[in-house]
């Protein structure tokens, strides 16, 4: 039987491996991610992302569980030494970006593993980043000045 949720199911699932799903769960809860208990157990912690991204789920799996979902014979990325992808959270204003970054650092994350020139102002945004406990890079961005403009690769 499928797990029962009190809300509509997520529209997108982000899945990644963690050396310690419980510690990662505490980290993301401190950032305002909402636990999805119906999709969580000892080896997987699942959350809805904070609004306005709250139709997306983050599933944090212990390594043995994560291996059940990936191609046989492949390795799990060490996110502290290899860039796998960039996760970006949209927020409403610059102050929300800074608040999220502050929460991440207070919970044990590392601030600004990369920094855009002028924090992305020339692109019509304010952007900061943090690394979570496993080294996955998260960007927090607020559109300012009408949103993306003047950057190569944006329209």
N, C-alpha and C positions, 0 to 999 in steps of 0.2 A: 504494500500500500504506500502511495506517495505521501511525503510529509505534509501536514496541514499547516498552512500559513494563515495569519489573521489579516494579511494584506495581499494584494495581487503579487504574483511571483515576479522575480527580477526579469528585466528585459535583456540583460547582458551579464555574463559571469566572468570575472577575472580570477584565474586560478594560478597560484604559485606555491612553490615549496618553501618551507621554513624549517630551520634547525630546531626551533622550539615554538610550535603553534600556540601553546598557552601564553608564553611571553609576548608573542606577536599579537595575540588576541587582546591582551591587556593594553598594548601599545595603541592599537587601532581604536579600541573603545575610548581611550583617553583623548582621541582626536574627534570624537563625536560620531564614529561609525556605530550603527545600530545592530546589535547581535540578532542573528536569525537562528534561534535555538533549534528549530525543526531541522535545520541542515547542518548542525554541529554535533560533534562527539569528541572523544579524547584525541583523535588524530587530525581532525578538521575543525576549524573555527570559521564561521561564515557570518558576514555582515552586509547590511545595506550601506552604501556610501552616504555621507551627509548630503542633505539637500543643497543644491538643486539636482544632485546626481543620485537621488535616492531610489531609482529604479534599477540601479546597477549593484550587483553583489560581488563581494570580494570573498573568495574561498581560499583559506590558508591551510595547506596540507603539510603534515609531516612527510619527510622524504619517502618513507615506505609507502604511504598512501598515494603520494603524488606519482610514484612510479607505476601505479595501477592504471594511470590515465595517459601516460606518454608512450611513444614508440618504444618497443622492446629494444634493449641494448644501447639506448641513448643515455647520456649523462644529464644530470640536473645541473643547471648553470650555477656557478658561484657568483652571485650578484655583486659581491664585493670586488671581484676582479674582472668580470665580463659584463658588458652592457647587453642586456637582453631586450629591453624596451623601456619606454618612459611612460609612466602613469600620470595623467594630468587631471587634477580636480578643479572644476570651475567654481568660483565664488563670486559674490556680488560686488565687493569693493576692496580697495587696497588694504584697508584695516583688517578685513577678513583673512587676506593672504598672510599678513604679519601675525595675526592671532593663531592661525593654523600652524605656522612655522614655529611659533613659541611653544605651542602644545607638543609638537613633535620633538623638539629639543628637550623639553622638560620630561618627556617619556623615554628618553634615551636615544633618540634619533640624532643624526648629524645634519647641521644646517648647511645649505648652499653647496652641495658637491659640484654644482656648476652654476654660473651666474651669467645671465644674458646682459649685454651691454645696456647700461642704464635700466636694468631690470625689465627690458622689453618695451620701454616707452616709445621708441621709434616705430614699433609694430602696433601701437595702440593698446598695449596691455601692461600690467604690472605682474611680474612673475618672480617667484622664489622657488627654491627646491629644498628637499630634504631626503636623506637616506634613512630607510626604516632599519629595524634591528638586524635584518638579514642582508642589507645593502641594496635593496630595490630602491630605485630613484623615483621619487614622487615630485611632481611640479604642482604648485598651487598658483592659479592665474585668475586675475580679474580683468575684464575688458574695460579700458578707460579711453576717453577721447573718441568714442564711436567704434571701438573694436579694431580688429586687425586691418592695418594699412601700411604701405610703404616697406614691407619686408619681402624679400625674395621668397617665393613659394607660397605667399598668401594672396588672396584675391580680394 
